[in-house]
Amino acid sequence: MQVEIATPEAVLFSGEADSVSAIGAMGGMGILNNHTPLLSSLLEGRVRIDEKEFEIKKGFLKVSDNRIIIITEGVK
């Protein structure tokens, strides 16, 4: 699936991934290929894309058609 993490200043990550995990408003979430569409706010914390980790500030995550877009205020 295609994943992108963006801040107002730059795109932090753009590429293919097998799994993504993040901390949403309702708790931790894991996303794999063919995940149902989802829109969630994100809390400050760690986003893991396969073996890469990013410490982000608050933001939003959208999943649709094997594409994940994470918009965040910035990184810690």
Jmol script that loads the backbone (N, CA, C; Angstrom):
load data "model"
ATOM      1  N   MET A   1       0.842  -1.178   0.000  1.00  0.00           N
ATOM      2  CA  MET A   1       0.000   0.000   0.000  1.00  0.00           C
ATOM      3  C   MET A   1       0.886   1.239   0.000  1.00  0.00           C
ATOM      4  N   GLN A   2       0.360   2.328  -0.511  1.00  0.00           N
ATOM      5  CA  GLN A   2       1.091   3.589  -0.595  1.00  0.00           C
ATOM      6  C   GLN A   2       0.872   4.384   0.689  1.00  0.00           C
ATOM      7  N   VAL A   3       1.965   4.921   1.266  1.00  0.00           N
ATOM      8  CA  VAL A   3       1.884   5.678   2.521  1.00  0.00           C
ATOM      9  C   VAL A   3       2.598   7.014   2.353  1.00  0.00           C
ATOM     10  N   GLU A   4       1.988   8.053   2.919  1.00  0.00           N
ATOM     11  CA  GLU A   4       2.614   9.371   2.910  1.00  0.00           C
ATOM     12  C   GLU A   4       2.415  10.033   4.267  1.00  0.00           C
ATOM     13  N   ILE A   5       3.491  10.608   4.805  1.00  0.00           N
ATOM     14  CA  ILE A   5       3.414  11.430   6.018  1.00  0.00           C
ATOM     15  C   ILE A   5       3.835  12.833   5.618  1.00  0.00           C
ATOM     16  N   ALA A   6       2.963  13.813   5.888  1.00  0.00           N
ATOM     17  CA  ALA A   6       3.256  15.194   5.500  1.00  0.00           C
ATOM     18  C   ALA A   6       3.027  16.146   6.665  1.00  0.00           C
ATOM     19  N   THR A   7       3.860  17.186   6.717  1.00  0.00           N
ATOM     20  CA  THR A   7       3.697  18.292   7.654  1.00  0.00           C
ATOM     21  C   THR A   7       3.458  19.543   6.818  1.00  0.00           C
ATOM     22  N   PRO A   8       3.142  20.678   7.433  1.00  0.00           N
ATOM     23  CA  PRO A   8       3.007  21.907   6.633  1.00  0.00           C
ATOM     24  C   PRO A   8       4.307  22.283   5.912  1.00  0.00           C
ATOM     25  N   GLU A   9       5.459  21.825   6.440  1.00  0.00           N
ATOM     26  CA  GLU A   9       6.749  22.199   5.867  1.00  0.00           C
ATOM     27  C   GLU A   9       7.293  21.223   4.827  1.00  0.00           C
ATOM     28  N   ALA A  10       6.988  19.917   4.972  1.00  0.00           N
ATOM     29  CA  ALA A  10       7.637  18.935   4.102  1.00  0.00           C
ATOM     30  C   ALA A  10       6.911  17.592   4.118  1.00  0.00           C
ATOM     31  N   VAL A  11       7.229  16.771   3.139  1.00  0.00           N
ATOM     32  CA  VAL A  11       6.790  15.377   3.132  1.00  0.00           C
ATOM     33  C   VAL A  11       7.887  14.575   3.833  1.00  0.00           C
ATOM     34  N   LEU A  12       7.551  13.915   4.947  1.00  0.00           N
ATOM     35  CA  LEU A  12       8.531  13.158   5.727  1.00  0.00           C
ATOM     36  C   LEU A  12       8.773  11.769   5.166  1.00  0.00           C
ATOM     37  N   PHE A  13       7.735  11.183   4.585  1.00  0.00           N
ATOM     38  CA  PHE A  13       7.856   9.832   4.038  1.00  0.00           C
ATOM     39  C   PHE A  13       6.857   9.679   2.913  1.00  0.00           C
ATOM     40  N   SER A  14       7.281   9.016   1.868  1.00  0.00           N
ATOM     41  CA  SER A  14       6.383   8.662   0.775  1.00  0.00           C
ATOM     42  C   SER A  14       6.920   7.372   0.170  1.00  0.00           C
ATOM     43  N   GLY A  15       6.107   6.328   0.198  1.00  0.00           N
ATOM     44  CA  GLY A  15       6.562   5.073  -0.368  1.00  0.00           C
ATOM     45  C   GLY A  15       5.609   3.937  -0.074  1.00  0.00           C
ATOM     46  N   GLU A  16       6.026   2.740  -0.462  1.00  0.00           N
ATOM     47  CA  GLU A  16       5.243   1.527  -0.253  1.00  0.00           C
ATOM     48  C   GLU A  16       5.504   0.962   1.134  1.00  0.00           C
ATOM     49  N   ALA A  17       4.495   0.305   1.715  1.00  0.00           N
ATOM     50  CA  ALA A  17       4.639  -0.316   3.033  1.00  0.00           C
ATOM     51  C   ALA A  17       3.710  -1.515   3.130  1.00  0.00           C
ATOM     52  N   ASP A  18       4.088  -2.461   4.001  1.00  0.00           N
ATOM     53  CA  ASP A  18       3.256  -3.627   4.283  1.00  0.00           C
ATOM     54  C   ASP A  18       2.355  -3.400   5.494  1.00  0.00           C
ATOM     55  N   SER A  19       2.818  -2.557   6.450  1.00  0.00           N
ATOM     56  CA  SER A  19       2.024  -2.306   7.656  1.00  0.00           C
ATOM     57  C   SER A  19       2.322  -0.922   8.209  1.00  0.00           C
ATOM     58  N   VAL A  20       1.313  -0.357   8.862  1.00  0.00           N
ATOM     59  CA  VAL A  20       1.429   0.948   9.520  1.00  0.00           C
ATOM     60  C   VAL A  20       0.755   0.840  10.873  1.00  0.00           C
ATOM     61  N   SER A  21       1.392   1.374  11.913  1.00  0.00           N
ATOM     62  CA  SER A  21       0.736   1.446  13.218  1.00  0.00           C
ATOM     63  C   SER A  21       0.869   2.862  13.758  1.00  0.00           C
ATOM     64  N   ALA A  22      -0.160   3.288  14.488  1.00  0.00           N
ATOM     65  CA  ALA A  22      -0.216   4.643  15.032  1.00  0.00           C
ATOM     66  C   ALA A  22      -1.133   4.647  16.240  1.00  0.00           C
ATOM     67  N   ILE A  23      -1.111   5.779  16.968  1.00  0.00           N
ATOM     68  CA  ILE A  23      -1.976   5.925  18.140  1.00  0.00           C
ATOM     69  C   ILE A  23      -3.084   6.916  17.793  1.00  0.00           C
ATOM     70  N   GLY A  24      -4.292   6.393  17.647  1.00  0.00           N
ATOM     71  CA  GLY A  24      -5.448   7.225  17.356  1.00  0.00           C
ATOM     72  C   GLY A  24      -6.141   7.669  18.628  1.00  0.00           C
ATOM     73  N   ALA A  25      -7.166   8.459  18.479  1.00  0.00           N
ATOM     74  CA  ALA A  25      -7.915   8.964  19.625  1.00  0.00           C
ATOM     75  C   ALA A  25      -8.553   7.838  20.447  1.00  0.00           C
ATOM     76  N   MET A  26      -8.856   6.711  19.810  1.00  0.00           N
ATOM     77  CA  MET A  26      -9.476   5.583  20.502  1.00  0.00           C
ATOM     78  C   MET A  26      -8.454   4.524  20.915  1.00  0.00           C
ATOM     79  N   GLY A  27      -7.166   4.762  20.675  1.00  0.00           N
ATOM     80  CA  GLY A  27      -6.120   3.815  21.049  1.00  0.00           C
ATOM     81  C   GLY A  27      -5.255   3.434  19.868  1.00  0.00           C
ATOM     82  N   GLY A  28      -4.409   2.423  20.079  1.00  0.00           N
ATOM     83  CA  GLY A  28      -3.497   1.978  19.040  1.00  0.00           C
ATOM     84  C   GLY A  28      -4.233   1.323  17.886  1.00  0.00           C
ATOM     85  N   MET A  29      -3.684   1.486  16.690  1.00  0.00           N
ATOM     86  CA  MET A  29      -4.282   0.861  15.510  1.00  0.00           C
ATOM     87  C   MET A  29      -3.186   0.320  14.611  1.00  0.00           C
ATOM     88  N   GLY A  30      -3.501  -0.777  13.962  1.00  0.00           N
ATOM     89  CA  GLY A  30      -2.612  -1.363  12.982  1.00  0.00           C
ATOM     90  C   GLY A  30      -3.341  -1.454  11.660  1.00  0.00           C
ATOM     91  N   ILE A  31      -2.654  -1.120  10.579  1.00  0.00           N
ATOM     92  CA  ILE A  31      -3.286  -1.092   9.262  1.00  0.00           C
ATOM     93  C   ILE A  31      -2.463  -1.952   8.314  1.00  0.00           C
ATOM     94  N   LEU A  32      -3.147  -2.857   7.654  1.00  0.00           N
ATOM     95  CA  LEU A  32      -2.543  -3.729   6.652  1.00  0.00           C
ATOM     96  C   LEU A  32      -3.203  -3.487   5.305  1.00  0.00           C
ATOM     97  N   ASN A  33      -2.684  -4.123   4.276  1.00  0.00           N
ATOM     98  CA  ASN A  33      -3.228  -4.010   2.929  1.00  0.00           C
ATOM     99  C   ASN A  33      -4.728  -4.346   2.922  1.00  0.00           C
ATOM    100  N   ASN A  34      -5.486  -3.667   2.099  1.00  0.00           N
ATOM    101  CA  ASN A  34      -6.936  -3.850   1.941  1.00  0.00           C
ATOM    102  C   ASN A  34      -7.740  -3.514   3.193  1.00  0.00           C
ATOM    103  N   HIS A  35      -7.225  -2.622   4.029  1.00  0.00           N
ATOM    104  CA  HIS A  35      -7.944  -2.174   5.229  1.00  0.00           C
ATOM    105  C   HIS A  35      -9.193  -1.412   4.810  1.00  0.00           C
ATOM    106  N   THR A  36     -10.227  -1.525   5.604  1.00  0.00           N
ATOM    107  CA  THR A  36     -11.457  -0.777   5.343  1.00  0.00           C
ATOM    108  C   THR A  36     -11.168   0.727   5.424  1.00  0.00           C
ATOM    109  N   PRO A  37     -11.891   1.560   4.683  1.00  0.00           N
ATOM    110  CA  PRO A  37     -11.671   3.005   4.750  1.00  0.00           C
ATOM    111  C   PRO A  37     -11.805   3.519   6.188  1.00  0.00           C
ATOM    112  N   LEU A  38     -10.972   4.495   6.530  1.00  0.00           N
ATOM    113  CA  LEU A  38     -10.889   4.979   7.906  1.00  0.00           C
ATOM    114  C   LEU A  38     -10.414   6.418   7.910  1.00  0.00           C
ATOM    115  N   LEU A  39     -10.957   7.213   8.818  1.00  0.00           N
ATOM    116  CA  LEU A  39     -10.470   8.560   9.081  1.00  0.00           C
ATOM    117  C   LEU A  39     -10.380   8.696  10.587  1.00  0.00           C
ATOM    118  N   SER A  40      -9.205   9.070  11.103  1.00  0.00           N
ATOM    119  CA  SER A  40      -9.005   9.145  12.545  1.00  0.00           C
ATOM    120  C   SER A  40      -8.075  10.296  12.895  1.00  0.00           C
ATOM    121  N   SER A  41      -8.323  10.918  14.033  1.00  0.00           N
ATOM    122  CA  SER A  41      -7.343  11.859  14.567  1.00  0.00           C
ATOM    123  C   SER A  41      -6.222  11.035  15.190  1.00  0.00           C
ATOM    124  N   LEU A  42      -5.027  11.609  15.230  1.00  0.00           N
ATOM    125  CA  LEU A  42      -3.882  10.940  15.827  1.00  0.00           C
ATOM    126  C   LEU A  42      -3.386  11.736  17.018  1.00  0.00           C
ATOM    127  N   LEU A  43      -2.967  11.017  18.047  1.00  0.00           N
ATOM    128  CA  LEU A  43      -2.355  11.643  19.206  1.00  0.00           C
ATOM    129  C   LEU A  43      -0.851  11.752  18.983  1.00  0.00           C
ATOM    130  N   GLU A  44      -0.221  12.604  19.756  1.00  0.00           N
ATOM    131  CA  GLU A  44       1.227  12.710  19.695  1.00  0.00           C
ATOM    132  C   GLU A  44       1.834  11.356  20.050  1.00  0.00           C
ATOM    133  N   GLY A  45       2.801  10.913  19.291  1.00  0.00           N
ATOM    134  CA  GLY A  45       3.418   9.626  19.566  1.00  0.00           C
ATOM    135  C   GLY A  45       4.104   9.042  18.351  1.00  0.00           C
ATOM    136  N   ARG A  46       4.277   7.736  18.387  1.00  0.00           N
ATOM    137  CA  ARG A  46       5.059   7.030  17.370  1.00  0.00           C
ATOM    138  C   ARG A  46       4.170   6.483  16.257  1.00  0.00           C
ATOM    139  N   VAL A  47       4.593   6.728  15.023  1.00  0.00           N
ATOM    140  CA  VAL A  47       4.000   6.090  13.851  1.00  0.00           C
ATOM    141  C   VAL A  47       5.065   5.144  13.306  1.00  0.00           C
ATOM    142  N   ARG A  48       4.680   3.901  13.103  1.00  0.00           N
ATOM    143  CA  ARG A  48       5.622   2.907  12.583  1.00  0.00           C
ATOM    144  C   ARG A  48       5.165   2.474  11.194  1.00  0.00           C
ATOM    145  N   ILE A  49       6.072   2.580  10.241  1.00  0.00           N
ATOM    146  CA  ILE A  49       5.822   2.144   8.870  1.00  0.00           C
ATOM    147  C   ILE A  49       6.851   1.062   8.583  1.00  0.00           C
ATOM    148  N   ASP A  50       6.396  -0.187   8.540  1.00  0.00           N
ATOM    149  CA  ASP A  50       7.297  -1.340   8.440  1.00  0.00           C
ATOM    150  C   ASP A  50       8.366  -1.214   9.530  1.00  0.00           C
ATOM    151  N   GLU A  51       9.610  -1.005   9.189  1.00  0.00           N
ATOM    152  CA  GLU A  51      10.690  -0.922  10.186  1.00  0.00           C
ATOM    153  C   GLU A  51      11.079   0.515  10.522  1.00  0.00           C
ATOM    154  N   LYS A  52      10.454   1.499   9.895  1.00  0.00           N
ATOM    155  CA  LYS A  52      10.777   2.908  10.149  1.00  0.00           C
ATOM    156  C   LYS A  52       9.842   3.466  11.220  1.00  0.00           C
ATOM    157  N   GLU A  53      10.369   4.360  12.064  1.00  0.00           N
ATOM    158  CA  GLU A  53       9.556   4.996  13.101  1.00  0.00           C
ATOM    159  C   GLU A  53       9.689   6.508  13.023  1.00  0.00           C
ATOM    160  N   PHE A  54       8.564   7.188  13.254  1.00  0.00           N
ATOM    161  CA  PHE A  54       8.505   8.644  13.253  1.00  0.00           C
ATOM    162  C   PHE A  54       7.792   9.080  14.529  1.00  0.00           C
ATOM    163  N   GLU A  55       8.353  10.029  15.264  1.00  0.00           N
ATOM    164  CA  GLU A  55       7.705  10.618  16.434  1.00  0.00           C
ATOM    165  C   GLU A  55       6.976  11.872  15.954  1.00  0.00           C
ATOM    166  N   ILE A  56       5.645  11.823  15.964  1.00  0.00           N
ATOM    167  CA  ILE A  56       4.882  12.942  15.412  1.00  0.00           C
ATOM    168  C   ILE A  56       4.116  13.697  16.497  1.00  0.00           C
ATOM    169  N   LYS A  57       3.731  14.908  16.150  1.00  0.00           N
ATOM    170  CA  LYS A  57       2.796  15.673  16.957  1.00  0.00           C
ATOM    171  C   LYS A  57       1.394  15.261  16.505  1.00  0.00           C
ATOM    172  N   LYS A  58       0.363  15.886  17.041  1.00  0.00           N
ATOM    173  CA  LYS A  58      -1.011  15.536  16.671  1.00  0.00           C
ATOM    174  C   LYS A  58      -1.229  15.639  15.168  1.00  0.00           C
ATOM    175  N   GLY A  59      -2.253  14.901  14.691  1.00  0.00           N
ATOM    176  CA  GLY A  59      -2.557  14.957  13.269  1.00  0.00           C
ATOM    177  C   GLY A  59      -3.771  14.132  12.915  1.00  0.00           C
ATOM    178  N   PHE A  60      -3.847  13.751  11.653  1.00  0.00           N
ATOM    179  CA  PHE A  60      -4.958  12.950  11.135  1.00  0.00           C
ATOM    180  C   PHE A  60      -4.423  11.868  10.222  1.00  0.00           C
ATOM    181  N   LEU A  61      -5.174  10.772  10.151  1.00  0.00           N
ATOM    182  CA  LEU A  61      -4.826   9.646   9.298  1.00  0.00           C
ATOM    183  C   LEU A  61      -6.046   9.285   8.461  1.00  0.00           C
ATOM    184  N   LYS A  62      -5.823   9.076   7.173  1.00  0.00           N
ATOM    185  CA  LYS A  62      -6.899   8.664   6.271  1.00  0.00           C
ATOM    186  C   LYS A  62      -6.447   7.408   5.534  1.00  0.00           C
ATOM    187  N   VAL A  63      -7.315   6.393   5.518  1.00  0.00           N
ATOM    188  CA  VAL A  63      -7.067   5.158   4.784  1.00  0.00           C
ATOM    189  C   VAL A  63      -8.169   5.001   3.747  1.00  0.00           C
ATOM    190  N   SER A  64      -7.763   4.794   2.492  1.00  0.00           N
ATOM    191  CA  SER A  64      -8.729   4.587   1.417  1.00  0.00           C
ATOM    192  C   SER A  64      -8.017   3.967   0.219  1.00  0.00           C
ATOM    193  N   ASP A  65      -8.576   2.875  -0.312  1.00  0.00           N
ATOM    194  CA  ASP A  65      -8.056   2.245  -1.531  1.00  0.00           C
ATOM    195  C   ASP A  65      -6.557   1.934  -1.456  1.00  0.00           C
ATOM    196  N   ASN A  66      -6.133   1.299  -0.356  1.00  0.00           N
ATOM    197  CA  ASN A  66      -4.727   0.916  -0.150  1.00  0.00           C
ATOM    198  C   ASN A  66      -3.777   2.111  -0.189  1.00  0.00           C
ATOM    199  N   ARG A  67      -4.265   3.258   0.265  1.00  0.00           N
ATOM    200  CA  ARG A  67      -3.450   4.468   0.382  1.00  0.00           C
ATOM    201  C   ARG A  67      -3.681   5.058   1.762  1.00  0.00           C
ATOM    202  N   ILE A  68      -2.593   5.360   2.450  1.00  0.00           N
ATOM    203  CA  ILE A  68      -2.661   5.970   3.778  1.00  0.00           C
ATOM    204  C   ILE A  68      -2.009   7.340   3.699  1.00  0.00           C
ATOM    205  N   ILE A  69      -2.736   8.336   4.151  1.00  0.00           N
ATOM    206  CA  ILE A  69      -2.197   9.697   4.214  1.00  0.00           C
ATOM    207  C   ILE A  69      -2.234  10.144   5.670  1.00  0.00           C
ATOM    208  N   ILE A  70      -1.077  10.557   6.185  1.00  0.00           N
ATOM    209  CA  ILE A  70      -0.977  11.071   7.545  1.00  0.00           C
ATOM    210  C   ILE A  70      -0.560  12.531   7.443  1.00  0.00           C
ATOM    211  N   ILE A  71      -1.395  13.404   7.989  1.00  0.00           N
ATOM    212  CA  ILE A  71      -1.107  14.829   8.051  1.00  0.00           C
ATOM    213  C   ILE A  71      -0.837  15.160   9.511  1.00  0.00           C
ATOM    214  N   THR A  72       0.321  15.730   9.799  1.00  0.00           N
ATOM    215  CA  THR A  72       0.693  16.022  11.181  1.00  0.00           C
ATOM    216  C   THR A  72       1.196  17.450  11.307  1.00  0.00           C
ATOM    217  N   GLU A  73       1.084  17.990  12.516  1.00  0.00           N
ATOM    218  CA  GLU A  73       1.574  19.337  12.786  1.00  0.00           C
ATOM    219  C   GLU A  73       3.098  19.413  12.673  1.00  0.00           C
ATOM    220  N   GLY A  74       3.760  18.281  12.865  1.00  0.00           N
ATOM    221  CA  GLY A  74       5.223  18.251  12.797  1.00  0.00           C
ATOM    222  C   GLY A  74       5.761  17.036  13.536  1.00  0.00           C
ATOM    223  N   VAL A  75       7.062  16.970  13.631  1.00  0.00           N
ATOM    224  CA  VAL A  75       7.719  15.867  14.346  1.00  0.00           C
ATOM    225  C   VAL A  75       8.312  16.394  15.637  1.00  0.00           C
ATOM    226  N   LYS A  76       8.463  15.460  16.591  1.00  0.00           N
ATOM    227  CA  LYS A  76       9.047  15.841  17.878  1.00  0.00           C
ATOM    228  C   LYS A  76      10.554  15.782  17.801  1.00  0.00           C
TER     229      LYS A  76
END
end "model"
wireframe off; spacefill off
backbone 0.3
color backbone group
